[in-house]
């Protein structure tokens, strides 16, 4: 099921299109809410073990982009057209590469891990901004939290390259991402109620 873009006047002639939009918005609402809560849970778990690069830390590092792979593929299935679906699949592929890269980097130093994470943060952040710009539809409304989150992800990735961060910085990164996703879910819920009231 796909979103009904605002810019597509022919959508009004498609039987069931108006009903499909709120349904799709509901699916994304739950996707973003769960994704945000999982990111917050990950941050809490990581903060408890991030003192050194242990096997547990390595497992959590790999798990974080894997979460993004799953969410991106689900979002691609509910995407608003082929371009957005391709971007989400690209993001899933990038996150898969990041998971593999982090698994390898975790056998080295903290600096190795943070360099891989920084590269992923930059690429995935840019992809998230593009997806948010292309995914605005009548069903979703404004996606400005996703725009902000993607922009911040890109900037944080650059910061990781130019500074000397620690593993604790990833807790802040994941917490921020989780908060933006939960906020986006809240906006989607409010927008969906507005659509149902119309």
Secondary structure, DSSP 8 states (H G I E B T S, - for coil): -----TT-GGGGGSTTHHHHHHHHHHHHHHHHHHHHHHHHHHHHHHHHHTTS--HHHHHHHHHHHHHHHHHHHHHHHT-SSHHHHHHHHHHHHHHHHHHHHHHHHTTS-HHHHHHHHHHHHHHHHHHHHHHHHH---TTT---HHHHHHHHHHHHHHHHHHHS---THHHHHHHHHHHHHHHHHHHHHHHHHHHHHH-
